[in-house]
C-alpha cells in the first residue's frame, strides 16, 4: 500500500470547512483505491498572525519540506492587509519549493450554467499555466519618504530568461497532450522590456514545437476574448499577474470560484507541491456551513494526480460531475439550497456508486 505524507494548512474562514470536506472525500477515495494519506495539520494563517505577528513560524518552510504535498485552504482576514498574508505564507512557500508552475483549469461542467450566451457544457475547457515564482509578484521594491506627501513606492517586476523559458516550455508540453493549441498573454506594447523578453522567448521555444498552433494576445484583448469567445482557448500561458486575472475570469464564466481548483507545482521531486482552491476565505459566510466545497475537493483530485493516484483522482472528478449534473445537494452559489456537508456527502455517495456499478 502506498503511503503519502500530506501537510495540511486549513487556513482561515471557509478554508477550515472546505478542507474538512475535501479530506472526507480523500479518505473515502483512498480507502476505495488502497492507499493511505498521512496528514499533518498546521494551524497557520490569520489566527496565528494575531498571536505571533507571523503567518507561520520561522521554521515553517523546514516543517513543510518533510511532506510530499501541501494541501492548503483559503488564507485571508479582513483585519489583516492582503499583502501581509500573501508575503507571509503563500509566496514564501511557492518560492522556497520552486513551485514555478501554477495550473488553473476552467471547465464548464454538466449541470452548471455559464453567464455567457450560447455556451454549452464541455464547450469551455481552458487550462491557464501561470508563472508562479517571479514576474509582477516578485517582492522587489520599497518606499522612499514613507507616509509623507513626497512618498514614492517602487514595485519591480522580475522576468528572467530561465523563468520565462521554463514556464513556456512546460505549457508547450501540456499543449501536446491536449488539442495542440497554445496562447501566450503579454502586454508588450506597453511593457517594452519584460514582456518583449517573454514574446521573444515564446517565439524561440515555439520553433521546437512545430505541431502546436500558437497565438499571442495582449492581456486586455485576452480578457475580452475569454468572455466573447472562450471556446477559442485551450492552454494559455501567462505571467504571474496576468495569469491571476485571467483565471478569475475563467472561473466566473464556468460557474464561479466555488468550482475553481489550483495547483502550485514543482518539477523537483524533492520539493513538495502545494494545492489550493482559487477562492478566498469568504469571512461573511465562514462557520455557517454554506461554502461550496467542490473547488477544494477538485483540488484534492489534482493533488492525487500529481502523486500518481490517477484512478482515485478520476473517481473524485467523476463523482463531482455526477453531483453537478444531477443537481442534488448543491450549495447556493450553484442554485441549490444544500449545506457544505450535504454537498460533500453527495459526492462521497457517487464515489461509492461507481464501485457498485
Buried (B, 14 or more C-beta within 10 A) or exposed (E): EEEBBBBBBBBBBBBBBBBBBBBBBBBBBBEBBEBEBEBEEBEBBBEBBEEEEBBBEEEBBEBBBEBBBBBBBBBBBEEBEEEBBBBBBBBBBBBBBBBBBBBBBBBBBEBBEBEBEEBEBEEBBBBBBBBBBBBBBBEEEEEEEEEEEEEEEEEEBBBBEEBBBBBBBBBBBBBBEEEBBBBBBBBBEEBEEBBBBBBEBBEEBBEEBEEBEBBBBBBEEBBEBBEEEBBEBBBBBBBBBBBBBBBBBBBBBBBBBBBBBBBBBBEEEEBBBBBBBBBBBBBEBBEEBBBBBBBBBBBBBBBBBBBEBEBBBBBBBBBBBBBBBEEBBBBBBBEBEBBBBBBBBBBBBBBBEBEEE
